[in-house]
Amino acid sequence: MNNSSARTGNELLHFESRSRANHNDFDTRPTVILIHGFTESWTKFDSSISLGPQLTNIGANVFCYNYDSYNGINRAAIELAELLVHFNILSKGAIEKNQPVLISHSMGGLVARTIVQLTEAGKYISAIVTFGTPHSGAFVTNRLLSTIVRFIEFSTMGYNGFHPKCVSAKELMGIDNEDCIPLLTHLSTNTKALEKTKVLSISGGKKFLEFGSNPGVNFLANSIIQKNIGNFDNDGLVPEYSSDIKKIISNTNENLHHNNNYSGYEQVNHTHMTEHQVILNSTLVWLQKNIWRGETSDENSEMASAESTR
């Protein structure tokens, strides 16, 4: 666990004020909570994602969940769920009334699904959007996952502290709770909540990740990853079949949607899909049509509607 998380614990932060959220931050605007992925943190996520400013520009009330990504998917979900329950009470029902949308990158999508499918706070959530989420878990072995994370930590010179036996790694590979039921099994079997919550999954198709500026390191890292993924379409890290929620849960659930049919799909990898303007705009359009339906700024809604999820 990093030193900041050890001191403060997992936190829900208000995007506009860049400070810890309080119950007065929850108002009548559509509420969005951004959830980062594995090896990420609030600072890194905030500086890289473009969706936050776009959401605030169209009138959404945006929050970011800052959690220790190595300390467990289930734990992160339980703590955010507990925060939402408390804030709902303190705000006199503002969260239950506004029904937040959870927008997540990579492993963050599993945190979002755990909240909806396995916690009391799931009843508050109107929709989940996942960018490059491995809905079926990681394809890698413990040793390979450790190698990938080391490449990422080396290239970003940022968040570190990974151990191959960390809780999140075990959950991603489905080897947690060896004496009971793994988290991924719970998520694949307890799907009734998804009959009431809309889900949009989004994937990319560029089979290459950047691990810094060294061509040799990039070639080696990507060769190792692609060898383990095999002959499957992927975003450089997560196979297409795992990113597509409809293939993992059910093609008959009308609340489940997937977007890989956008211009530039072949050039979008796992790292940068949260920055791709076509993807961001099509996500906003999907939210406007399916969740908010005119509750956000009309002027900016028209701008976003230039793109559509096909």
C-alpha positions in Angstrom: 0.0 0.0 0.0 1.5 3.4 -0.9 2.2 5.9 1.9 -0.7 8.2 1.0 -3.3 5.5 1.1 -1.9 4.2 4.3 -2.4 7.6 5.9 -5.8 8.5 4.4 -7.4 5.3 3.2 -9.3 5.1 0.0 -11.0 8.4 -0.9 -13.8 9.8 -3.0 -12.6 13.1 -4.4 -14.6 15.9 -6.0 -13.3 16.6 -9.5 -14.0 20.4 -9.5 -12.6 21.2 -6.1 -9.7 18.6 -6.3 -10.4 17.9 -2.6 -12.0 15.1 -0.5 -15.8 14.9 -1.2 -18.4 15.8 1.4 -22.1 15.3 1.4 -22.7 18.9 0.3 -21.0 18.2 -3.0 -23.9 15.9 -4.1 -26.4 18.2 -5.7 -29.1 17.9 -8.4 -26.7 17.6 -11.3 -26.2 14.1 -13.0 -23.5 12.4 -10.9 -20.5 10.6 -12.4 -17.8 8.7 -10.4 -14.5 7.9 -12.3 -12.7 4.8 -11.2 -9.0 4.2 -12.2 -7.4 0.9 -13.0 -4.5 -1.4 -11.9 -1.2 0.4 -11.2 -3.0 3.8 -11.4 -3.8 6.4 -8.8 -6.0 9.6 -8.6 -3.1 11.9 -9.6 -2.1 9.8 -12.6 -5.7 9.2 -13.6 -6.7 12.9 -13.3 -3.8 14.1 -15.4 -4.4 11.6 -18.2 -8.2 11.3 -18.7 -10.0 13.8 -20.8 -13.5 12.7 -19.9 -13.6 14.6 -16.5 -13.5 18.1 -18.0 -15.9 17.1 -20.8 -18.4 15.8 -18.3 -18.2 19.0 -16.2 -18.6 21.0 -19.3 -22.0 19.4 -20.1 -23.2 19.9 -16.6 -22.3 16.7 -14.8 -21.1 16.5 -11.2 -17.9 14.5 -11.3 -16.1 12.6 -8.6 -12.9 10.4 -8.7 -12.3 7.3 -6.5 -8.7 7.1 -5.3 -7.9 3.7 -4.1 -4.9 1.4 -3.6 -5.2 -0.7 -6.8 -3.0 -3.5 -5.4 -5.0 -4.0 -2.2 -8.0 -5.8 -3.7 -10.8 -5.2 -6.2 -13.4 -6.4 -3.7 -12.0 -4.3 -0.9 -12.0 -1.2 -3.1 -15.6 -1.8 -4.1 -16.8 -2.4 -0.5 -15.2 0.8 0.7 -16.6 2.9 -2.1 -20.0 1.3 -1.6 -19.8 2.2 2.1 -18.9 5.8 1.3 -21.9 6.1 -1.0 -24.3 4.7 1.6 -23.0 7.2 4.1 -23.1 10.1 1.7 -26.6 9.2 0.7 -27.7 9.4 4.4 -25.8 12.6 5.0 -27.1 14.3 1.8 -30.7 13.2 2.6 -31.0 10.9 -0.3 -29.2 12.9 -3.0 -27.2 9.8 -4.3 -30.3 7.6 -4.4 -32.2 10.3 -6.2 -29.5 11.1 -8.8 -28.4 7.5 -9.5 -24.7 8.0 -10.3 -22.9 6.6 -13.4 -19.6 4.7 -12.7 -17.0 5.3 -15.5 -14.0 3.1 -15.2 -10.7 2.1 -16.8 -9.3 -1.4 -16.9 -9.5 -3.1 -13.5 -11.7 -0.2 -12.3 -14.5 -1.8 -14.3 -14.4 -4.8 -12.1 -14.6 -2.5 -9.0 -17.6 -0.9 -10.6 -19.3 -4.3 -11.3 -18.6 -5.5 -7.8 -20.3 -2.5 -6.4 -23.4 -3.0 -8.5 -23.6 -6.8 -8.3 -22.4 -7.5 -4.8 -23.0 -4.5 -2.5 -25.9 -2.6 -1.0 -24.9 0.5 -2.9 -25.6 -1.2 -6.2 -29.2 -0.1 -6.1 -28.0 3.6 -6.4 -26.1 3.1 -9.7 -27.8 3.8 -13.0 -25.0 2.8 -15.4 -21.5 1.5 -15.7 -19.1 2.4 -18.5 -15.9 0.3 -18.8 -12.8 1.2 -20.9 -10.7 -1.9 -21.7 -11.9 -3.9 -18.6 -10.8 -7.5 -18.4 -14.3 -8.8 -17.6 -13.2 -12.4 -17.7 -10.0 -11.7 -15.7 -6.4 -11.5 -16.6 -4.9 -13.8 -19.2 -1.5 -13.9 -17.6 0.3 -16.0 -15.0 1.5 -14.5 -11.8 5.0 -14.3 -13.1 4.0 -12.6 -16.3 1.7 -10.1 -14.5 4.6 -9.2 -12.3 6.8 -8.6 -15.3 4.2 -6.4 -17.0 3.6 -4.3 -13.9 7.4 -3.8 -13.5 7.5 -2.5 -17.1 4.7 -0.1 -16.3 6.2 1.1 -13.0 9.6 1.6 -14.7 8.1 3.5 -17.6 5.9 5.8 -15.5 8.3 6.3 -12.6 5.2 6.5 -10.6 3.0 4.3 -8.4 4.8 1.3 -7.1 4.7 -1.4 -4.5 3.4 -4.3 -6.5 3.9 -7.8 -5.2 2.9 -10.8 -7.3 0.9 -12.2 -4.4 -1.1 -9.0 -3.9 -4.9 -9.4 -3.5 -5.8 -7.6 -6.7 -3.4 -9.9 -8.8 -5.0 -13.0 -7.3 -8.5 -11.7 -8.0 -7.6 -10.8 -11.6 -6.3 -14.3 -12.1 -9.2 -16.0 -10.3 -7.0 -17.6 -7.6 -8.3 -15.6 -4.7 -10.4 -17.2 -2.0 -8.9 -20.6 -2.6 -11.1 -22.2 0.0 -14.3 -20.5 -1.2 -15.5 -18.8 -4.4 -13.3 -16.4 -6.3 -14.5 -12.9 -7.0 -14.7 -13.4 -10.8 -16.9 -16.4 -10.3 -19.2 -14.3 -8.1 -19.4 -11.6 -10.8 -20.1 -14.2 -13.5 -22.9 -15.9 -11.6 -24.6 -13.0 -9.6 -25.7 -11.0 -12.6 -29.3 -10.2 -11.7 -28.4 -6.6 -10.7 -27.3 -6.0 -14.3 -30.9 -6.5 -15.5 -31.6 -3.1 -13.9 -28.3 -1.3 -14.5 -27.1 -0.4 -18.0 -23.5 -1.2 -19.0 -21.5 0.1 -21.9 -18.1 -1.7 -22.5 -15.6 -0.1 -24.8 -12.5 -1.8 -26.4 -9.5 -0.9 -28.5 -7.7 -2.8 -31.3 -4.1 -1.7 -31.3 -1.9 -4.6 -30.2 0.9 -2.5 -28.8 1.7 -0.6 -25.5 4.3 2.0 -24.9 6.7 1.3 -22.0 8.8 4.4 -22.3 10.9 5.6 -25.2 13.3 2.6 -25.5 12.4 0.6 -28.7 14.1 -2.5 -27.3 12.1 -2.5 -24.1 8.9 -1.8 -26.0 9.5 -4.7 -28.4 10.4 -7.1 -25.7 7.4 -6.3 -23.5 4.9 -6.4 -26.3 6.3 -9.6 -27.7 5.9 -11.3 -24.3 2.3 -10.0 -23.9 1.2 -10.9 -27.4 2.7 -14.4 -27.2 0.6 -15.0 -24.1 -2.6 -13.5 -25.5 -2.3 -15.6 -28.6 -4.2 -15.0 -31.9 -7.0 -12.8 -30.5 -7.9 -9.2 -31.2 -6.7 -7.1 -28.2 -5.8 -3.6 -27.1 -2.2 -4.5 -26.3 -3.2 -6.0 -22.9 -6.9 -7.1 -22.8 -8.4 -9.5 -25.4 -11.5 -8.2 -27.2 -13.5 -11.2 -26.0 -12.8 -10.1 -22.4 -13.5 -6.4 -22.9 -16.9 -7.1 -24.4 -19.4 -7.4 -21.5 -22.0 -8.9 -23.8 -19.8 -11.9 -24.5 -19.0 -12.4 -20.8 -22.5 -12.0 -19.3 -25.3 -12.5 -21.8 -26.2 -11.4 -25.3 -29.9 -11.5 -24.4 -29.6 -8.7 -21.7 -30.8 -5.6 -23.4 -29.0 -3.4 -20.8 -25.6 -4.5 -22.0 -23.9 -2.6 -24.8 -20.5 -2.8 -26.4 -18.6 -0.3 -28.6 -15.8 -1.4 -30.8 -17.2 0.0 -34.0 -15.8 3.5 -34.0 -13.4 5.2 -36.4 -9.7 4.6 -35.3 -10.4 1.4 -33.4 -7.3 -0.3 -34.8 -5.1 2.6 -33.5 -6.5 2.7 -29.9 -4.6 0.8 -27.3 -5.3 0.0 -23.6 -3.5 3.0 -22.2 -4.9 5.8 -24.3 -8.5 4.9 -25.0 -9.7 7.2 -22.3 -8.1 10.1 -24.2 -9.6 9.3 -27.7 -12.0 12.0 -28.7 -14.3 9.9 -30.8 -14.7 7.4 -28.0 -15.3 10.1 -25.4 -17.9 11.8 -27.5 -19.7 8.6 -28.4 -19.7 7.7 -24.6 -21.3 11.1 -23.8 -23.9 10.5 -26.5 -24.7 7.0 -25.1 -25.2 8.5 -21.6 -27.4 11.3 -23.0 -29.6 8.9 -24.9 -29.8 6.1 -22.3 -29.3 7.6 -18.9 -29.6 11.4 -18.6 -32.1 12.1 -21.4 -31.9 15.9 -21.5 -30.7 16.5 -17.9 -27.4 18.0 -19.0 -26.6 21.2 -20.8 -28.5 21.4 -24.1 -25.7 23.4 -25.8 -23.0 20.9 -25.0 -25.3 18.0 -25.6 -25.7 19.1 -29.3 -21.9 19.3 -29.6 -21.5 15.8 -28.2 -24.2 14.4 -30.4 -22.0 14.8 -33.5 -20.6 11.4 -32.6 -22.6 8.2 -32.0 -22.1 4.7 -30.6 -22.7 2.4 -33.5 
